[in-house]
């Protein structure tokens, strides 16, 4: 399946180009059509898997584990796959992911036709499909910028989100009809066939090779870089906390909808598909109205009302017994879901520069799907021990409470931040032979300020520290000369020369503005020194050891706290 983590796009662009502009680019149009078909297949398969579990066992907690098993890989592996997407060939990653999901779908279909499936094998194969989606998702998002020029990027993201919601508005109903007319195994066959077109398109696509200024970071290092960036970005952290609370409280719809179809509205697989169809229609409406509502209400107010509508609809579905009325209520749930998550995703995307955007979105996915998976397990257990109506109403009440968090933790104004890379940064001059792996490299910047402006300087340097550490600097510290109070030194280190150059190239236009704020407080231009740490005393100690004498420990660069 294609991108599910950003279901409606990333928000309103400053100007409003035609929503159909990306279709002028042949590769985008081909991938969009084939991904739409793939999305249909994935949603048809999810209906079949959930209904099969319901027929094999009457336990709501096991039914809830079907979507949870598909979401768990997003929680477990998204950060690693985001690091792969930021540093690798996105097209190749997507081909491997789609091919893997095709093979798992074939195994799932064969097992269903032969009667080999049981609840745990079904959950295992669903988990493997989720692994493919976890590998595909970050690469899919990062590849949009390779399919269309920057001026069409916003419309392309909106169209990709719309593709999933169009499939969600019809796919579940088709899946329910297939189960009712044929059997569950047929839904797995349909899903397998739907991957083929997208794989063929990706195999024929030849994107422009990505320019690399530095060697690729190891996956472990890249993951740490992504976590460090997010942890030092307050606007992203606030979104992550809110999306975790929202998904924990609101996951009952995804976990218990098959049980609602059977016990709430007393229907079968077709009723289940129609309920999800109602949700999908509302999601499409929310996607189409998102830009207008965001312009009228603003991000924070829109998220607050949308999450409130989603929570209220969740509770109402738990007590409604009429199928058409339940579908109508779920339309509001679908619209609220899309409007809330699209705004959360917009804030993360617009708060992340291009070098780390896939990892930032992967962390967002990790938190989102962790909440959905853990919430599904919790609401499923509540429904098992009490009743599905109790679980749905409790989820709605929790969601209403969660919608109030916006009064204390507001979304940041990401539109005011310019995250384009600063083009004026050049590599420092060197007078020695130095390799990318040489290091550690210590950078010291001397400032001369008026002592009367010390407080202003410290405030500016606190923000400077956040940016340095966020971009990869280690052991940052600010030193004041005890004999000369106007003399200050900013010092940090990088493990290698390549790491230091990466840190410089990650500076954005907004970062430079913060740097200039600190420089404006200086009396004379700062003096920058780059020093390569050298071991001292190695050869003398060797001779002393050969003579049987104790080694002399000589000081090098003082240790720097990380």
C-alpha positions in Angstrom: 0.0 0.0 0.0 1.1 3.6 -0.5 1.5 6.4 1.9 -0.9 6.1 4.9 0.9 8.3 7.4 -0.1 11.7 5.8 -3.7 11.1 4.7 -4.6 14.5 3.5 -1.4 16.4 2.7 0.7 19.0 4.3 -1.4 22.1 4.5 -2.0 25.2 2.5 0.7 26.6 0.4 1.3 30.3 0.4 0.0 30.5 -3.2 -2.8 28.2 -4.5 -1.6 26.5 -7.7 -3.9 24.1 -9.5 -4.4 20.9 -7.5 -4.0 19.0 -10.8 -0.7 20.6 -11.8 1.4 17.5 -10.7 -0.4 15.4 -13.3 1.6 17.3 -16.0 4.6 15.2 -14.9 4.2 11.7 -16.5 6.0 9.8 -13.7 3.9 11.3 -11.0 0.7 10.5 -12.9 1.8 6.9 -13.5 2.8 6.4 -9.9 -0.4 8.1 -8.6 -2.7 5.8 -10.7 -0.8 2.6 -9.8 -0.7 3.6 -6.1 -4.4 4.3 -6.1 -4.9 0.7 -7.3 -2.5 -0.6 -4.7 -4.4 1.3 -2.0 -7.6 -0.3 -3.1 -6.0 -3.7 -2.8 -4.6 -3.1 0.6 -7.9 -1.9 2.0 -9.8 -4.9 0.5 -7.2 -7.2 2.1 -7.6 -5.5 5.5 -11.4 -6.1 5.4 -10.8 -9.7 4.6 -8.2 -10.2 7.3 -10.3 -8.6 10.0 -13.5 -10.5 9.0 -11.5 -13.8 8.8 -10.3 -13.3 12.4 -13.9 -12.6 13.5 -15.1 -15.9 12.0 -12.2 -17.9 13.5 -12.6 -16.5 17.0 -15.3 -14.4 18.7 -12.8 -12.6 20.9 -12.8 -8.9 20.3 -9.2 -8.6 21.6 -7.9 -10.9 18.8 -9.9 -9.0 16.2 -8.3 -5.8 17.5 -4.9 -7.4 17.1 -5.3 -7.6 13.3 -4.9 -3.8 12.7 -2.5 -3.7 15.6 -0.2 -6.3 14.0 -0.2 -4.2 10.8 0.6 -1.0 12.7 3.3 -2.5 15.0 6.1 -2.5 12.3 5.4 1.3 11.8 6.1 1.7 15.5 9.2 -0.6 15.5 11.0 0.1 12.2 10.0 3.5 10.9 13.0 5.3 12.2 15.4 2.8 10.6 13.6 2.9 7.3 13.5 6.8 7.5 17.3 6.8 7.9 17.5 4.5 4.8 15.2 6.9 2.9 17.2 10.0 3.7 20.5 8.3 2.7 19.6 5.8 0.0 17.8 5.2 -3.3 14.1 5.8 -2.6 13.0 4.1 -5.8 15.0 0.9 -5.0 13.7 0.9 -1.4 10.1 1.1 -2.7 10.6 -1.7 -5.2 11.9 -4.0 -2.5 9.1 -3.1 -0.2 6.3 -3.5 -2.8 7.8 -6.8 -4.0 8.0 -8.1 -0.4 4.4 -7.2 0.2 3.4 -9.0 -3.0 5.1 -12.2 -1.9 3.5 -12.1 1.5 0.1 -11.5 -0.1 0.6 -14.6 -2.3 1.5 -16.7 0.8 -1.6 -15.3 2.6 -3.9 -16.2 -0.3 -2.4 -19.7 -0.7 -2.7 -20.3 3.0 -6.3 -19.1 3.1 -7.3 -21.3 0.1 -5.7 -24.4 1.6 -7.2 -23.9 5.1 -3.7 -23.5 6.7 -4.5 -20.2 8.4 -5.2 -19.9 12.1 -5.4 -16.7 14.2 -1.6 -16.6 14.9 -0.4 -17.3 11.3 -2.9 -14.6 10.1 -1.4 -12.1 12.6 2.2 -13.1 11.6 1.5 -12.6 7.9 -0.3 -9.3 8.6 2.7 -8.2 10.6 5.0 -9.0 7.6 2.7 -6.8 5.4 3.1 -4.1 8.0 6.9 -4.5 7.7 6.7 -3.8 4.0 4.6 -0.7 4.6 7.0 0.5 7.2 9.9 0.2 4.7 7.9 1.8 1.9 6.4 4.8 3.8 9.4 7.1 4.5 10.9 6.4 1.0 7.5 7.1 -0.5 7.2 10.5 1.2 10.8 11.5 0.4 10.4 10.5 -3.3 7.6 13.0 -4.0 10.2 15.8 -4.3 11.9 13.6 -7.0 8.8 13.2 -9.1 7.7 16.9 -9.3 9.4 20.3 -9.1 9.2 22.2 -5.9 6.4 24.5 -7.0 4.1 21.5 -7.5 5.2 19.7 -4.3 2.3 20.8 -2.1 -0.3 19.8 -4.7 1.5 16.4 -5.2 1.3 15.6 -1.5 -2.3 16.6 -1.3 -3.1 14.4 -4.3 -1.2 11.4 -2.7 -3.3 11.8 0.4 -6.4 12.1 -1.6 -5.5 8.9 -3.4 -5.6 6.9 -0.2 -8.9 8.5 1.0 -10.6 7.8 -2.4 -9.6 4.2 -2.0 -10.8 4.2 1.6 -14.2 5.5 0.6 -14.9 2.6 -1.8 -12.3 -0.1 -1.0 -13.8 -1.5 2.2 -17.2 -1.8 0.7 -15.7 -3.7 -2.3 -13.8 -5.9 0.2 -17.0 -6.6 2.1 -18.9 -7.5 -1.0 -16.1 -9.8 -2.1 -16.2 -11.6 1.2 -20.0 -11.9 1.1 -20.2 -13.1 -2.6 -16.9 -15.1 -2.8 -14.7 -15.7 0.2 -11.9 -14.1 2.3 -9.1 -15.7 0.3 -10.2 -13.8 -2.8 -9.5 -10.5 -1.1 -5.9 -11.6 -0.6 -5.6 -12.5 -4.2 -6.9 -9.1 -5.3 -4.4 -7.4 -3.0 -1.5 -9.4 -4.5 -2.6 -8.5 -8.1 -2.9 -4.8 -7.1 0.9 -4.5 -6.3 2.0 -5.5 -9.8 1.2 -2.2 -11.6 3.1 -0.1 -9.0 6.1 -2.4 -9.2 6.2 -2.1 -13.0 6.0 1.7 -12.9 8.8 1.9 -10.3 11.0 -0.4 -12.3 10.6 1.8 -15.4 11.2 5.1 -13.4 14.7 6.5 -13.7 15.0 9.4 -11.3 17.9 11.8 -11.4 20.8 10.6 -9.1 20.9 12.4 -5.8 23.9 14.7 -5.3 26.1 13.6 -2.4 28.5 16.0 -0.8 29.6 13.6 1.9 29.8 9.8 2.4 26.5 8.2 3.5 26.0 8.1 7.2 25.7 4.6 8.7 22.1 3.7 9.5 22.8 3.8 13.3 24.4 7.2 13.1 21.6 8.5 10.8 19.0 7.3 13.3 20.7 9.0 16.1 20.9 12.2 14.0 17.1 12.1 13.4 16.3 11.5 17.1 18.6 14.3 18.1 17.1 16.7 15.6 13.5 15.9 16.8 14.5 16.1 20.5 15.9 19.6 19.9 12.9 20.9 18.0 10.1 22.1 20.3 7.5 22.4 17.6 7.9 18.8 16.5 8.0 17.5 20.1 4.6 19.2 20.8 3.1 17.4 17.8 4.5 14.1 18.8 2.9 14.3 22.3 -0.4 15.3 20.9 -0.5 12.7 18.2 0.4 10.0 20.7 -2.5 11.0 23.0 -4.9 11.4 20.0 -4.1 7.9 18.6 -4.2 6.2 22.0 -7.6 7.6 22.7 -9.0 7.3 19.2 -7.9 3.8 18.0 -11.1 2.0 19.0 -12.7 2.7 15.6 -9.8 0.9 13.8 -9.7 -1.9 16.3 -13.3 -2.8 16.9 -15.2 -1.9 13.7 -15.7 -5.5 12.7 -17.3 -6.2 16.1 -19.4 -3.0 15.8 -20.7 -4.3 12.4 -21.6 -7.7 13.9 -22.9 -6.8 17.4 -23.8 -3.1 17.0 -25.7 -2.9 13.7 -26.2 -6.7 13.5 -24.7 -7.1 10.0 -22.1 -9.1 8.1 -19.0 -8.5 6.1 -20.9 -6.1 3.7 -22.1 -4.0 6.6 -18.5 -3.9 7.9 -17.3 -2.6 4.5 -20.1 -0.1 4.3 -19.2 1.3 7.8 -15.6 1.8 6.6 -17.0 3.3 3.4 -18.8 5.9 5.4 -15.6 6.7 7.2 -13.8 7.0 3.9 -16.3 9.4 2.3 -15.9 11.7 5.3 -12.1 11.4 5.0 -12.3 12.5 1.3 -14.6 15.4 2.3 -12.2 16.4 5.0 -9.2 16.3 2.6 -11.0 18.5 0.1 -12.1 21.0 2.7 -8.8 21.1 4.7 -7.2 24.1 2.9 -10.4 26.2 3.2 -10.9 25.3 6.9 -7.3 25.9 7.7 -7.4 29.3 6.1 -10.6 30.3 8.0 -9.9 28.7 11.4 -6.1 28.4 11.6 -4.2 25.2 12.5 -4.9 25.1 16.2 -8.6 25.8 16.1 -9.2 23.4 13.2 -7.3 20.5 15.0 -9.2 21.1 18.2 -12.6 21.0 16.6 -11.7 18.1 14.2 -10.4 15.9 17.1 -13.5 16.8 19.1 -15.7 15.7 16.2 -13.8 12.5 15.7 -14.1 11.6 19.4 -17.8 12.4 19.6 -18.5 10.3 16.5 -16.5 7.4 18.1 -18.7 7.4 21.1 -21.9 7.7 19.1 -21.0 4.7 16.9 -20.9 2.6 20.0 -24.6 3.2 20.8 -26.1 3.5 17.3 -27.8 0.3 16.1 -29.0 1.5 12.6 -26.5 0.9 9.7 -27.3 4.1 7.7 -27.2 6.2 10.8 -23.9 4.6 11.8 -22.4 5.3 8.3 -23.5 9.0 8.6 -21.9 9.3 12.0 -18.7 7.8 10.7 -18.5 10.4 8.0 -17.8 13.0 10.7 -15.2 10.6 12.2 -13.5 10.3 8.9 -13.4 14.0 8.3 -12.1 14.7 11.8 -9.5 12.0 11.5 -8.1 13.5 8.3 -8.2 17.1 9.3 -6.4 16.3 12.6 -3.6 14.1 11.2 -3.0 16.2 8.1 -2.3 19.2 10.3 -0.1 17.2 12.6 1.9 15.9 9.6 2.1 19.3 8.1 3.7 20.7 11.2 6.3 18.0 11.3 7.1 18.3 7.5 7.3 22.0 7.6 9.4 22.0 10.7 12.0 19.7 9.1 14.7 20.6 6.6 15.1 18.3 3.6 18.2 16.5 5.0 16.2 15.0 7.9 12.5 15.1 6.7 12.2 11.4 6.1 13.5 10.6 9.6 11.3 13.2 11.2 8.3 11.8 9.4 9.4 8.3 10.4 9.5 9.3 14.0 6.0 10.8 13.6 4.8 7.6 12.1 6.4 5.6 15.0 4.6 7.6 17.6 1.3 7.6 15.6 1.3 3.8 15.0 2.5 3.1 18.5 -0.5 4.9 19.8 -2.8 3.1 17.4 -1.3 -0.3 18.1 -1.3 0.0 21.9 -4.7 1.7 21.9 -6.1 -1.1 19.7 -4.8 -3.7 22.2 -6.3 -1.8 25.2 -9.7 -1.1 23.7 -9.9 -4.7 22.5 -9.3 -6.0 26.0 -11.9 -3.6 27.4 -14.4 -4.9 24.8 -13.6 -8.5 25.7 -14.1 -8.0 29.4 -17.1 -5.7 29.2 -18.8 -4.9 25.9 -17.9 -3.3 22.6 -20.3 -0.4 23.3 -18.5 0.3 26.6 -15.2 0.4 24.8 -16.4 2.7 22.0 -18.0 5.2 24.4 -14.9 5.1 26.7 -12.8 5.8 23.6 -15.0 8.8 22.7 -14.8 10.2 26.2 -11.0 9.8 26.2 -10.8 11.5 22.8 -12.9 14.5 23.9 -10.5 14.9 26.9 -7.5 14.7 24.6 -8.9 17.4 22.3 -8.6 19.9 25.2 -4.8 19.5 25.3 -4.5 22.2 22.6 -5.3 24.8 25.1 -2.0 24.1 26.8 0.1 22.7 24.0 -0.4 24.7 20.9 0.9 23.9 17.4 3.9 26.0 16.3 3.8 28.5 13.5 5.9 26.6 11.1 5.0 28.8 8.1 7.3 31.6 9.6 10.4 29.4 9.6 12.6 29.3 6.5 14.3 25.9 6.5 15.9 26.2 3.1 19.7 25.5 3.3 21.8 28.6 3.5 23.8 28.9 0.3 26.5 31.2 1.7 28.3 28.6 3.8 31.7 27.6 2.5 34.1 25.0 3.7 36.8 26.4 6.0 40.4 26.8 4.8 42.9 24.1 6.0 46.6 24.2 6.1 47.2 20.5 6.7 46.4 17.2 5.0 43.0 16.2 6.4 40.7 13.3 5.4 36.9 13.1 5.9 37.5 10.5 8.7 40.1 12.6 10.5 39.1 13.7 14.0 38.0 14.6 16.5 37.7 18.1 15.3 37.4 20.9 17.9 35.9 24.2 16.9 36.4 27.3 19.1 34.8 30.7 18.4 36.1 33.7 20.3 33.7 36.6 21.0 34.3 40.0 22.4 31.2 41.6 23.9 30.3 44.5 26.1 30.0 43.1 29.7 26.9 45.1 30.2 25.2 43.0 27.5 26.1 39.6 29.0 22.5 38.6 29.7 21.4 39.2 26.1 24.5 37.3 24.8 23.8 34.3 27.0 20.1 34.2 25.8 21.2 34.3 22.2 23.9 31.6 22.7 21.3 29.3 24.4 19.4 29.2 21.1 22.7 28.8 19.3 23.5 25.8 21.5 20.1 24.2 20.5 20.9 24.6 16.8 24.5 23.3 17.1 23.5 20.2 19.1 20.4 19.6 16.9 22.6 19.5 13.8 25.2 17.2 15.3 27.7 19.1 17.4 29.0 17.3 20.5 30.0 18.7 23.9 28.9 22.2 23.2 30.0 24.7 25.9 30.2 28.4 26.5 33.3 29.7 28.3 34.0 33.1 29.9 37.5 34.4 30.5 37.8 34.9 34.3 40.5 37.6 33.8 38.7 39.3 30.9 34.8 39.3 31.4 34.2 40.5 27.8 36.0 37.6 26.2 33.8 34.5 25.6 34.5 31.3 23.8 32.0 28.9 22.2 33.4 25.4 21.9 32.2 22.1 20.5 33.6 19.1 18.7 32.7 16.7 15.9 33.9 13.1 15.8 35.3 13.5 12.2 36.0 16.2 9.7 33.1 14.9 7.6 30.8 15.1 10.6 31.8 18.8 11.1 31.2 19.6 7.4 27.8 18.0 7.6 27.0 20.2 10.6 27.9 23.3 8.6 25.8 22.3 5.6 22.7 21.6 7.7 22.5 25.3 8.6 19.3 26.9 7.4 18.3 30.4 6.6 16.5 30.8 9.9 19.6 29.4 11.7 21.8 32.0 10.2 19.3 34.7 11.4 19.8 33.4 15.0 23.6 33.4 14.4 23.5 37.0 13.3 21.5 37.9 16.4 24.4 36.7 18.5 27.0 38.4 16.3 25.2 41.7 16.6 26.1 41.8 20.3 29.8 41.6 19.6 32.3 44.5 19.7 34.5 43.0 17.0 34.1 40.1 14.5 34.3 36.6 16.1 37.4 34.6 15.5 36.9 31.0 14.5 39.5 28.3 15.0 39.3 24.6 13.8 41.6 22.3 15.6 42.3 18.6 14.9 43.0 16.7 18.1 46.5 15.2 18.2 47.7 12.5 20.6 50.6 13.7 22.8 53.4 11.6 24.4 52.9 8.5 22.3 56.6 7.9 21.2 58.2 9.0 24.6 55.9 6.7 26.4 56.9 3.8 24.1 60.6 4.2 25.0 59.8 4.5 28.7 57.7 1.3 28.5 60.5 -0.5 26.7 62.9 0.5 29.5 60.4 -0.8 32.1 59.5 2.7 33.4 55.8 3.9 34.0 54.2 5.9 31.2 53.7 9.6 31.6 50.1 10.7 31.1 50.1 14.0 29.3 47.0 16.2 28.9 45.5 16.6 25.5 42.3 18.5 24.7 40.3 18.5 28.0 37.4 16.0 27.9 34.2 17.5 26.6 30.8 16.4 28.0 28.6 15.0 25.3 
